[in-house]
Amino acid sequence: MRTLHVLVSALSAAILLSACGAGNGSTPASNTSNVQARLAHGAVVSNVPREYLYAANYGSDNVSAYAIRANGALSVVTGSPFTAGTQPAGVAIAPGYNFLYTANEDSNNVSGYSINVANGALTPVSGSPFGAGDEPFGIAIHPTGKFVYVANYQEGNVSGYTIDTSTGNLTQIAGSPFGSEQDPDGMAVTPDGKFLYVSNGGNSGGSVSAYSINQTSGALTQVAGSPFSAGGYNDALAIDPMSKFVYATDLIGGVDAFAIGNGGALTVVSGSPFSAGTDPWAVNVSKADKFAFVADYGSNNVSAYTVNLTSGALTAVSGSPFSAGTSPRGVVRDYSSKFAYVANYGSNNISGFKINPTNGALTAISGSPFGAGTNAFALATCRVVALTTCKPPKL
């Protein structure tokens, strides 16, 4: 088992029918069985803001599932938590097909689930779990929902799979695994689907590997000039929704920022790295590239920034950093960027925040933090669209 180098330093799940006249915005006007009945009979249910959040719990080997209420509070989904492999370290949702996958670091495999859009429950897909390399850690899914990639930390490469869009079954892509650098960790696919970026974080001279993605086969080819130098101990990365910038957490410098150029090559953004709290571990960018959020493991808080839409530079939000739980490890936003959620590894819970749409400041959601499994580690969210598809944010 990899030793995390970070150690160095309910269903009351409300299906909220906001268009219905009963109750206020945080009070359910219908229950899951009613929604399921309407779905079964083909009825149109309008304005149903059903959103779910999933937390990979590294210490308890499972996935916690929650419904996101209209006010951002979390309600546990019936049946949660759902069993995963050993030490799930990454979680991602396939757009368009209602499948969720976890990278299980200690069992060297990937667990796959189908998402019930009516209630958020998870059911293992046929053939799950699927074999991966040594210590799979980060996981990313192509925006078409047809390919999934896993960073094999100990093995130093990337496994690629095609997703059977009917069953969720995974099949290794020809040529997989694809070579990377030492200790590949975090990863993300550009929202336009052209490139995959991987942070290589196992040494003080970190780097980011860049790959072009074959849109037919899913195969990876290293971009010219890859890997690109980054700060030390790069652990996680995120790409802005407009596919313009890459942000990587840097345990030494803060946040490394890169502009994506022609062919996927990276150029360091002026002013990078940008200061963060102690031991920044995860990063997320809000809708329309307005704000960025970083989970600071060592200082138990969240750093918030405004994003310069032209240069990609980060400027700290007034009041930042904002207090979180103990040892925050993951950060994610909801579909519309109204809320941000942080997985607190040390306190085994999830902090929820309202995002001020004007200045990016964070305010704790009523009831936060919300209980999770042991060592809450990574998060994913999705919103039900057209009553059929649970769509993740454009990341």
C-alpha positions in Angstrom: 0.0 0.0 0.0 1.2 3.4 -0.9 2.0 5.6 2.2 0.3 9.0 1.6 3.0 11.6 1.6 0.5 14.1 2.8 1.3 12.7 6.3 4.5 14.6 6.0 3.7 18.0 7.1 -30.6 10.6 4.0 -32.9 8.4 1.7 -34.4 11.4 3.4 -32.8 12.5 0.1 -35.1 15.2 -0.9 -36.4 15.2 -4.4 -37.2 18.9 -4.6 -40.0 20.0 -6.8 -39.3 23.7 -6.8 -42.2 24.4 -9.2 -44.7 22.8 -6.9 -46.4 25.1 -4.5 -46.0 23.1 -1.3 -43.2 24.3 1.0 -40.2 26.4 0.6 -37.0 25.8 -1.4 -35.5 23.4 1.1 -38.6 21.3 1.8 -39.5 18.3 -0.3 -42.7 18.6 -2.2 -42.6 15.0 -3.3 -40.9 11.8 -2.4 -38.8 9.3 -4.3 -41.5 6.8 -4.8 -43.8 9.4 -6.3 -41.0 10.5 -8.7 -40.3 6.9 -9.6 -44.0 6.3 -10.3 -44.1 9.3 -12.6 -41.0 8.2 -14.4 -42.4 4.7 -14.9 -45.6 6.1 -16.4 -43.7 8.6 -18.6 -45.1 11.7 -17.0 -43.2 14.9 -17.3 -41.9 16.3 -14.0 -40.7 19.8 -14.4 -38.1 21.7 -12.4 -36.8 18.8 -10.5 -33.3 19.9 -9.3 -32.1 16.4 -8.4 -28.4 16.5 -7.7 -26.2 13.9 -6.1 -22.8 13.9 -4.4 -20.6 10.8 -4.1 -17.6 10.5 -1.7 -14.9 7.8 -2.0 -14.0 6.8 1.5 -10.4 5.7 1.5 -10.4 4.2 5.0 -13.7 2.3 5.0 -13.5 1.0 1.4 -16.8 2.4 0.2 -18.7 5.2 -1.5 -21.1 7.5 0.4 -24.0 8.8 -1.7 -26.0 12.0 -0.9 -28.9 14.0 -2.4 -28.1 17.7 -2.6 -31.0 19.8 -1.3 -32.0 23.1 -2.8 -30.1 24.9 0.0 -27.0 22.8 -0.5 -27.5 20.5 2.5 -26.8 16.8 2.0 -29.2 13.9 2.7 -27.9 10.3 2.8 -29.2 8.1 -0.1 -30.9 4.9 1.0 -28.4 2.0 0.9 -25.4 4.3 1.3 -22.5 3.6 1.7 -21.9 1.3 -1.2 -19.0 -1.2 -1.1 -15.9 -0.3 -3.2 -12.5 -1.9 -3.6 -9.7 -1.4 -1.1 -8.8 2.2 -0.5 -10.8 4.0 -3.2 -8.7 7.2 -4.0 -10.5 8.6 -7.0 -14.1 8.8 -8.2 -15.6 10.0 -11.5 -18.9 10.0 -13.3 -19.4 9.1 -17.0 -21.4 11.9 -18.7 -24.5 10.7 -20.5 -24.5 7.1 -19.3 -25.1 7.2 -15.5 -22.0 5.2 -14.6 -19.7 6.0 -11.7 -16.2 4.5 -11.2 -13.7 4.5 -8.4 -9.9 3.9 -8.6 -9.0 1.5 -5.8 -5.4 2.0 -4.8 -4.7 -1.0 -2.6 -6.8 -3.6 -4.6 -5.3 -2.5 -7.9 -8.6 -2.3 -9.7 -11.5 -0.1 -10.7 -15.1 -0.5 -9.4 -18.0 0.4 -11.6 -21.6 1.3 -10.7 -24.7 2.3 -12.4 -26.5 5.4 -10.9 -30.2 5.3 -10.3 -31.3 8.8 -11.4 -34.5 8.6 -9.4 -32.8 8.1 -6.0 -29.0 8.3 -6.4 -28.4 4.6 -5.4 -25.4 2.7 -6.9 -25.5 -0.8 -8.3 -22.3 -2.6 -9.4 -22.0 -3.1 -13.1 -21.4 -6.4 -14.7 -17.8 -7.6 -14.5 -16.8 -5.1 -11.8 -14.2 -4.6 -10.4 -11.9 -4.3 -13.4 -8.1 -4.8 -13.2 -5.8 -1.8 -13.3 -2.1 -1.3 -12.7 -0.1 -1.0 -9.4 -1.8 1.5 -7.1 -4.4 3.2 -9.3 -5.0 6.6 -7.8 -6.4 9.4 -10.0 -9.3 8.8 -12.4 -10.7 10.8 -15.3 -13.5 10.2 -17.8 -13.7 11.6 -21.4 -16.6 14.1 -21.8 -18.3 11.7 -24.3 -18.5 9.2 -21.5 -16.8 6.6 -23.7 -13.3 6.4 -22.2 -11.9 6.3 -18.7 -8.3 6.7 -17.6 -6.6 5.7 -14.4 -3.2 6.9 -13.1 -1.2 3.9 -11.7 0.9 5.6 -9.1 3.4 2.9 -8.3 3.7 1.5 -11.8 4.3 4.9 -13.4 1.7 4.7 -16.2 -1.9 5.3 -17.3 -4.5 2.6 -17.9 -7.1 3.5 -20.5 -10.5 1.7 -21.0 -13.4 2.0 -23.3 -16.8 2.1 -21.6 -19.6 -0.1 -22.8 -22.3 2.6 -22.9 -25.0 0.0 -22.4 -23.6 -2.0 -19.5 -20.7 0.1 -18.0 -18.3 -2.7 -18.6 -14.6 -1.7 -19.1 -12.3 -3.0 -21.8 -8.6 -2.0 -22.0 -7.8 0.3 -24.9 -5.2 -1.0 -27.4 -1.8 0.1 -26.3 -2.8 0.5 -22.6 -1.1 1.1 -20.2 0.5 4.3 -21.6 3.8 5.5 -20.2 4.0 8.4 -17.8 6.6 9.8 -15.4 7.3 8.9 -11.8 4.3 8.6 -9.5 1.4 9.8 -11.7 -1.3 11.0 -9.4 -4.0 13.5 -10.3 -5.5 13.6 -13.8 -8.1 15.4 -15.9 -9.5 15.5 -19.4 -10.1 18.8 -21.1 -13.8 19.5 -21.4 -13.4 19.7 -25.2 -12.1 16.1 -25.0 -8.8 16.7 -26.9 -6.2 16.3 -24.1 -5.5 14.4 -20.9 -3.2 15.9 -18.3 -1.5 13.9 -15.5 0.3 15.3 -12.4 3.5 13.4 -11.5 3.9 14.1 -7.9 6.3 11.7 -6.2 9.4 13.9 -6.0 10.4 17.5 -5.3 10.8 18.2 -9.0 7.3 17.5 -10.2 5.9 17.6 -13.7 2.7 17.4 -15.7 2.4 14.9 -18.5 0.2 15.8 -21.5 -1.5 13.5 -24.0 -3.6 13.9 -27.1 -6.6 11.6 -27.2 -7.6 9.6 -30.2 -11.3 10.5 -30.4 -12.2 7.1 -32.0 -10.1 4.6 -30.0 -9.3 6.6 -26.8 -5.6 5.9 -27.3 -3.1 8.4 -25.8 -0.1 10.0 -27.5 2.3 12.2 -25.6 2.2 15.8 -26.6 5.4 17.3 -27.9 7.5 18.7 -25.0 5.7 16.6 -22.4 6.3 16.3 -19.5 6.2 20.0 -18.5 8.1 21.1 -15.4 6.0 22.0 -12.4 6.5 22.5 -8.7 7.2 19.9 -6.1 4.9 17.1 -5.1 2.1 17.8 -7.6 -0.8 15.8 -6.4 -4.0 16.9 -8.1 -5.0 19.0 -11.1 -8.1 20.5 -12.6 -8.9 22.0 -16.0 -11.1 25.0 -16.4 -14.5 24.5 -18.1 -13.3 26.4 -21.2 -10.3 24.1 -21.8 -7.9 27.1 -21.5 -5.9 26.4 -18.3 -4.5 23.6 -16.2 -4.1 24.1 -12.4 -2.0 21.6 -10.3 -1.6 21.6 -6.6 2.0 22.0 -5.4 2.8 21.1 -1.8 5.8 23.4 -1.9 4.6 26.4 -3.9 0.8 26.4 -3.8 -1.0 26.2 -7.1 0.9 25.8 -10.4 -1.0 27.4 -13.4 -0.5 26.6 -17.1 -2.1 27.9 -20.3 -3.0 25.3 -22.8 -1.5 26.0 -26.2 -1.7 24.6 -29.7 -1.4 20.8 -29.7 -1.9 20.7 -25.9 1.5 22.1 -24.9 1.6 23.9 -21.6 3.1 27.4 -20.8 3.5 28.6 -17.3 1.1 31.4 -16.4 2.8 34.6 -15.2 2.9 34.7 -11.4 2.7 31.0 -11.0 2.8 29.3 -8.5 0.1 31.1 -6.6 0.1 31.0 -2.8 -2.2 28.6 -1.0 -2.6 27.2 2.5 -0.4 24.4 3.9 -0.1 21.3 1.8 -2.7 22.0 -0.9 -4.1 18.8 -2.2 -7.0 19.3 -4.5 -8.2 22.0 -6.8 -11.5 22.8 -8.7 -12.6 25.5 -11.0 -16.1 26.9 -11.1 -18.5 27.4 -14.0 -17.5 30.0 -16.6 -13.9 30.1 -15.1 -14.9 32.6 -12.4 -13.4 31.0 -9.3 -11.0 28.4 -8.2 -11.0 26.5 -4.9 -8.1 24.6 -3.3 -8.3 22.1 -0.3 -5.4 22.7 2.1 -4.7 19.5 3.9 -2.2 20.9 6.4 -4.0 24.0 7.4 -7.6 22.6 7.5 -9.1 25.2 5.2 -10.0 26.1 1.6 -8.3 28.7 -0.4 -10.5 30.6 -2.9 -9.4 32.7 -5.9 -10.9 34.7 -8.7 -9.6 33.6 -12.1 -8.4 36.0 -14.7 -10.2 34.8 -17.9 -7.5 36.1 -20.2 -4.3 35.0 -18.4 -5.4 32.3 -16.0 -3.8 34.1 -13.1 -5.3 33.6 -9.6 -6.1 36.3 -7.1 -7.1 35.4 -3.5 -10.8 36.1 -2.7 -11.4 38.5 0.2 -11.6 36.4 3.4 -9.8 33.5 2.0 -8.9 30.9 3.3 -12.1 29.6 4.7 -12.2 27.0 7.5 -13.0 23.4 6.7 -12.8 20.1 8.6 -9.6 18.2 9.5 -7.2 17.4 6.7 -9.4 18.3 3.7 -8.4 16.1 0.8 -10.9 16.7 -2.0 -12.9 19.6 -3.4 -15.7 19.7 -5.9 -18.6 22.0 -7.0 -22.1 21.2 -7.9 -23.4 21.4 -11.5 -24.3 25.1 -11.4 -21.5 26.3 -9.2 -23.8 27.4 -6.4 -22.1 25.1 -3.8 -18.6 23.7 -3.1 -18.0 20.6 -1.1 -14.8 19.4 0.6 -13.9 15.9 1.7 -12.3 16.0 5.1 -9.9 13.0 5.4 -9.1 13.5 9.1 -12.6 14.3 10.5 -14.4 11.8 8.3 -17.0 14.3 7.0 -17.8 16.7 4.2 -17.9 20.4 4.5 -20.5 22.2 2.4 -20.3 25.9 1.3 -22.4 28.4 -0.6 -20.4 30.2 -3.2 -21.0 33.9 -3.5 -21.7 34.3 -7.2 -20.2 37.8 -7.2 -17.0 37.5 -5.3 -16.4 33.8 -4.7 -16.5 34.0 -0.9 -17.6 30.8 0.9 -20.2 30.5 3.6 -20.9 27.3 5.5 -24.2 25.5 4.5 -26.6 24.9 7.4 -25.9 21.5 8.9 -22.3 21.3 7.6 -20.2 19.3 8.1 -22.1 16.2 6.9 -21.0 12.7 8.1 -19.1 10.5 5.7 -17.2 7.2 5.9 -13.7 6.8 7.2 -11.1 9.1 5.5 -13.4 10.8 3.0 -11.0 11.3 0.1 -12.4 12.3 -3.3 -15.7 13.7 -4.5 -17.9 13.7 -7.6 -21.3 15.4 -8.3 -24.0 15.2 -10.9 -27.3 16.7 -11.8 -30.3 14.9 -13.3 -31.0 16.3 -16.8 -34.2 15.5 -18.7 -35.1 13.0 -16.0 -32.8 10.4 -17.6 -29.1 11.4 -17.2 -27.1 12.4 -14.2 -24.6 14.9 -15.7 -21.4 15.9 -13.9 -20.2 19.5 -14.0 -18.3 20.5 -17.1 -14.7 19.8 -15.8 
